């Protein structure tokens, strides 16, 4: 049971952070915030106001467990959680104008997100952003994805 709790701890920490400030706000404030954020938002453009600036995407990997390691065949199988953060300059807001809402969860299909691929694997290439959790927690323009 302890390994399961250890594996879930990072995901639960993200969820608790994502919902930390959302309990006291009215649904109307959240709906208005989401609507205002999506006005004229085009996910085809990188999330910087000056398109000549780079988008800094921070990544880290939490290794949960190693299922198999074969040194002779040079294969390893493991379970891990990939975390990504970036700032979307178009998705910032003043919490005072929206009932004190500091963060909102947005479906990743609605906003710009980096394309991540697992390359040089044994079976096939996998596009990370097409599978897994499909929600991004926005906190005043900073996206948290796991």
Backbone torsions as a table, in degrees:
resi	resn	phi	psi	omega
1	UNK	NA	-35.9	-179.2
2	UNK	-60.3	-42.1	178.8
3	UNK	-62.0	-35.5	178.8
4	UNK	-65.4	-45.9	178.8
5	UNK	-62.9	-40.7	178.6
6	UNK	-62.0	-40.1	-179.3
7	UNK	-69.2	-33.6	-178.5
8	UNK	-83.2	-17.1	-175.1
9	UNK	-56.3	-47.8	179.6
10	UNK	-62.8	-40.9	179.6
11	UNK	-65.8	-41.0	178.3
12	UNK	-65.9	-36.0	178.2
13	UNK	-63.0	-40.2	177.9
14	UNK	-65.7	-44.4	179.9
15	UNK	-64.1	-41.4	179.8
16	UNK	-65.8	-37.2	176.8
17	UNK	-66.1	-41.4	-176.6
18	UNK	-64.9	-34.5	-176.6
19	UNK	-103.1	5.4	-174.9
20	UNK	-57.0	-43.8	-173.8
21	UNK	-102.0	1.4	-171.1
22	UNK	-91.6	-4.2	-171.2
23	UNK	-74.1	-26.6	-172.1
24	UNK	-102.6	-5.5	-175.8
25	UNK	-87.7	152.5	179.4
26	UNK	-79.0	148.8	179.2
27	UNK	-62.0	-32.2	179.3
28	UNK	-63.0	-39.0	177.4
29	UNK	-63.6	-43.0	-179.8
30	UNK	-65.9	-42.3	178.5
31	UNK	-63.8	-42.6	179.1
32	UNK	-64.9	-41.8	177.7
33	UNK	-61.0	-49.8	-179.4
34	UNK	-59.9	-45.5	180.0
35	UNK	-60.8	-44.4	-179.4
36	UNK	-67.0	-36.3	178.5
37	UNK	-66.5	-34.5	-175.6
38	UNK	-85.7	-8.9	178.9
39	UNK	-62.6	123.7	178.9
40	UNK	59.1	18.3	177.3
41	UNK	-81.5	128.7	177.9
42	UNK	-124.2	114.0	-175.5
43	UNK	-72.1	-6.5	178.5
44	UNK	-74.8	-17.7	-179.5
45	UNK	-102.0	141.8	179.5
46	UNK	-59.2	151.8	-170.9
47	UNK	-83.1	44.0	175.4
48	UNK	-126.6	144.4	-179.6
49	UNK	-69.9	-36.7	175.3
50	UNK	-98.5	105.3	-173.0
51	UNK	-67.1	-7.7	175.5
52	UNK	-86.5	-9.2	177.4
53	UNK	-82.7	148.4	176.9
54	UNK	-77.4	157.7	171.7
55	UNK	-100.2	119.7	-179.9
56	UNK	-90.7	118.1	178.1
57	UNK	-112.0	116.3	177.2
58	UNK	-90.1	136.1	-179.7
59	UNK	-130.7	148.2	169.4
60	UNK	-153.2	155.0	-173.9
61	UNK	-124.9	126.2	173.3
62	UNK	-100.2	114.1	177.8
63	UNK	-77.1	120.1	-178.2
64	UNK	-89.4	-50.2	-179.8
65	UNK	-160.9	156.7	173.7
66	UNK	-107.5	117.7	-179.2
67	UNK	-84.0	-40.4	-175.1
68	UNK	-152.6	142.2	175.2
69	UNK	-139.7	117.8	-179.3
70	UNK	-121.4	102.4	-176.4
71	UNK	-67.8	-36.9	-178.1
72	UNK	-65.5	-46.5	-179.7
73	UNK	-85.2	-4.7	-178.5
74	UNK	56.7	49.6	179.2
75	UNK	-124.8	144.5	173.5
76	UNK	-140.3	142.0	177.1
77	UNK	-125.9	126.8	-178.4
78	UNK	-147.7	164.3	174.6
79	UNK	-113.5	134.2	-178.6
80	UNK	-149.3	163.9	175.6
81	UNK	-115.9	125.2	179.2
82	UNK	-98.3	128.8	177.6
83	UNK	-113.2	137.9	176.6
84	UNK	-130.0	141.7	170.5
85	UNK	-137.2	146.1	174.3
86	UNK	-156.7	163.2	177.7
87	UNK	-104.3	128.0	174.4
88	UNK	-106.2	102.9	-175.2
89	UNK	-63.0	-18.4	-180.0
90	UNK	-86.7	-7.6	-175.5
91	UNK	-114.8	31.5	175.1
92	UNK	-93.0	157.0	179.1
93	UNK	-155.9	164.9	176.1
94	UNK	-96.0	113.7	-177.5
95	UNK	-58.5	-29.2	-179.8
96	UNK	-62.6	-27.7	-179.2
97	UNK	-82.9	-8.4	-176.3
98	UNK	-130.4	45.4	174.3
99	UNK	65.0	25.0	178.3
100	UNK	82.2	11.1	180.0
101	UNK	-68.3	122.1	179.2
102	UNK	-100.0	-21.7	179.8
103	UNK	-148.7	156.7	-178.8
104	UNK	-147.1	144.5	175.8
105	UNK	-94.3	131.2	-178.2
106	UNK	-126.7	136.5	175.8
107	UNK	-59.1	127.7	-175.4
108	UNK	-61.7	-21.6	179.0
109	UNK	-72.1	-13.7	-177.5
110	UNK	-93.4	-13.2	-176.1
111	UNK	-129.3	168.0	175.2
112	UNK	-65.8	137.6	175.2
113	UNK	-145.6	144.9	-179.8
114	UNK	-66.7	144.6	176.1
115	UNK	-86.4	117.6	-179.0
116	UNK	-113.7	134.5	178.4
117	UNK	-131.5	144.1	171.9
118	UNK	-93.2	112.8	-178.0
119	UNK	-110.7	161.1	177.4
120	UNK	63.6	33.5	175.1
121	UNK	-95.6	168.9	-171.1
122	UNK	-72.1	-44.1	-172.0
123	UNK	-91.7	-53.9	-176.6
124	UNK	-166.0	163.8	175.4
125	UNK	-79.8	145.4	-178.5
126	UNK	-128.3	131.1	174.4
127	UNK	-88.6	113.8	-175.7
128	UNK	-62.2	-41.3	-172.3
129	UNK	-71.6	-8.9	179.0
130	UNK	-91.9	-11.2	-178.1
131	UNK	-128.5	169.5	175.4
132	UNK	83.7	-155.9	-177.8
133	UNK	-65.4	134.2	-175.8
134	UNK	-111.1	31.6	-178.8
135	UNK	-131.3	141.3	176.9
136	UNK	-115.8	131.8	176.0
137	UNK	-90.8	117.3	179.8
138	UNK	-98.1	129.9	175.9
139	UNK	-126.8	94.1	-179.9
140	UNK	53.0	42.9	176.4
141	UNK	98.8	-9.9	179.0
142	UNK	-98.9	125.2	-177.3
143	UNK	-94.9	136.0	175.3
144	UNK	-119.7	123.1	-176.9
145	UNK	-131.5	133.3	173.9
146	UNK	-141.6	NA	NA
